């Protein structure tokens, strides 16, 4: 039996065929050329990249739970690797704009975990405390006194975005700090890709908060800008390595070229992203100021060789 095609079907078939042929031809033209004997992932890169999985787990579950009301166990259980569920995570009361932002962030973090574990292997998700009580304790420590009522990141969109101010930035500065120590060409490509997205997430959060900088955070007598300043100063104190963290409004001496008080992006005097070592990062996310003493977001400590070695040393 003869088969007939409409003119529109033939045009579509021709367009798809040309696209597939073009993709096949361009595939070889669009791949970077590495030296013949270059190492994709150096042995020394593995522990550095695995360390990042701690932060990616934290972000993935916090964003997933905040946006969707469930976490990695349901979205990508193979990435959990039998690790315990997070403490106190729940769905946040988010408006449509914030929900869309956090949902996108959540699935980006799933991708980050997948590519990291596929590239360098991994470990079970560490125990993480994502409870409102843990965030309230962090905020109280930042302000130097207990807020009444206790800060609840799940209460509304603004509270949740203030709590998110705590997360991607730590990944950003950790990746910047890791970069000089990587050897493999694929390790560098992977880190650059992760850093690009973490930086973007941080910029979105900071812009969101900057637009509301003078808005009072109900029911407290503090503005959004004050919250960011207190959180940043607290993280600097915990890390013990000077100023590497700044709020969305700063004195001119901390602004770009000492000419701005706006601080949508946190950067050093040359407008480069700050960097932190694994030890600094752990001091902050443990909320103890000591990489050897777990707490904060990781009640039993982070995982991977780098984090475990700190836990075994006095």
Residue pairs with C-beta under 8 A, 6 or more apart in sequence:
5 13
34 185
38 184
38 185
39 183
39 184
39 185
40 184
40 185
40 186
40 187
41 49
41 119
41 120
41 184
41 186
41 187
42 182
42 183
42 184
42 187
44 181
44 183
45 120
45 182
45 183
45 184
45 187
46 120
46 121
47 304
47 305
47 306
48 178
48 181
48 182
48 187
48 306
49 116
49 119
49 120
49 178
49 182
49 187
49 190
49 191
50 116
50 120
50 121
50 122
50 123
50 304
50 305
50 306
51 174
51 178
51 278
51 302
51 304
51 306
51 307
52 116
52 171
52 174
52 175
52 178
52 194
53 113
53 116
53 117
53 122
53 123
53 303
53 304
54 126
54 285
54 298
54 302
54 303
54 304
54 307
55 167
55 170
55 171
55 174
55 281
55 285
56 109
56 112
56 113
56 116
56 171
57 72
57 83
57 113
57 125
57 126
57 128
58 128
58 130
58 167
58 285
58 297
59 105
59 109
59 112
59 167
59 168
59 171
60 71
60 72
60 79
60 106
60 109
60 110
60 112
60 113
61 71
61 72
61 86
61 89
61 125
61 128
61 130
62 86
62 89
62 130
62 164
62 167
63 102
63 103
63 105
63 106
63 109
63 164
64 70
64 71
64 72
64 75
64 106
64 109
64 110
65 71
65 86
65 89
65 90
65 91
65 92
65 130
66 89
66 91
66 92
66 94
66 102
66 106
66 153
66 154
66 160
67 91
67 92
67 94
67 99
67 102
67 103
67 105
67 106
68 75
68 91
68 103
68 106
69 90
69 91
71 85
71 86
71 89
72 79
72 80
72 110
72 113
72 125
73 80
73 85
75 106
75 107
75 110
76 110
76 113
76 114
79 110
79 113
79 114
79 117
79 122
79 125
80 124
80 125
81 122
81 123
81 124
81 125
82 124
83 123
83 124
83 125
83 126
83 127
84 125
84 127
86 127
86 128
86 129
86 130
87 127
87 128
87 129
87 130
87 131
87 134
87 299
88 129
88 130
88 131
88 132
88 133
88 134
89 130
89 131
90 154
91 154
92 102
92 153
92 154
92 155
92 156
92 157
92 159
92 160
93 154
93 155
93 156
93 157
93 160
94 102
94 156
94 157
94 160
95 157
97 157
98 157
98 160
98 161
98 208
101 204
101 208
102 160
102 164
105 164
105 168
105 201
108 197
108 201
112 194
112 197
113 122
115 190
116 122
116 190
116 194
119 186
119 187
119 190
123 303
123 304
124 303
126 298
126 300
126 301
126 302
126 303
127 298
127 299
127 300
128 297
128 298
129 296
129 297
129 298
129 299
130 297
132 150
132 151
132 152
132 153
132 154
133 150
134 296
134 297
135 151
135 152
135 153
135 163
135 166
136 147
136 150
136 151
136 152
137 287
138 166
138 231
138 234
138 287
138 296
139 147
139 151
139 227
139 230
139 231
140 146
140 147
140 150
140 151
141 234
141 287
142 230
142 231
142 233
142 234
143 222
143 230
147 220
149 219
151 159
151 220
152 159
153 159
153 160
153 162
153 163
154 160
158 212
158 215
158 217
158 224
159 217
161 205
161 208
161 209
162 209
162 217
162 224
162 227
162 228
162 231
164 205
165 205
165 206
165 209
165 227
165 228
165 231
166 231
168 198
168 201
168 202
168 205
169 202
169 245
169 266
170 276
170 281
170 284
170 285
171 194
171 198
172 195
172 198
172 199
172 202
172 273
173 244
173 245
173 273
173 274
173 275
173 276
173 281
174 276
174 278
174 281
175 191
175 194
175 195
175 198
176 195
176 273
176 274
176 275
176 276
177 275
177 276
177 277
177 278
177 280
177 281
178 191
179 188
179 191
179 192
179 195
179 275
182 188
182 191
199 273
202 266
203 264
203 265
206 228
206 248
206 264
206 265
206 266
207 264
209 224
209 225
209 227
209 228
209 248
210 248
210 249
210 262
210 263
210 264
212 224
213 223
213 224
213 225
213 248
213 249
214 223
214 224
214 225
215 223
215 224
216 222
216 223
217 223
217 224
217 227
222 230
224 248
225 247
225 248
225 249
226 247
228 247
228 248
228 249
229 247
229 249
229 250
230 247
231 247
232 245
232 246
232 247
232 266
233 245
233 247
235 245
235 284
236 242
236 243
236 244
236 245
237 289
238 283
238 284
238 287
238 288
238 289
239 245
239 276
239 280
239 281
239 283
239 284
239 289
240 280
240 283
240 289
241 276
241 280
243 254
244 268
244 274
244 275
244 276
244 280
245 266
245 274
246 254
246 263
246 266
247 263
248 262
248 263
248 264
249 261
249 262
249 263
250 261
250 263
251 261
252 258
252 259
252 260
252 261
254 263
255 261
255 262
255 263
256 267
256 271
257 271
265 271
266 273
266 274
267 273
267 274
268 274
276 284
278 291
278 306
278 307
278 310
279 291
279 310
280 291
282 291
282 302
282 307
282 310
283 289
283 290
283 291
285 296
285 297
285 298
285 302
286 293
286 294
286 295
286 296
286 297
286 298
286 301
287 295
287 296
287 297
288 294
288 295
288 296
291 310
292 310
292 311
292 313
292 314
294 300
294 301
294 302
294 311
301 307
301 308
301 311
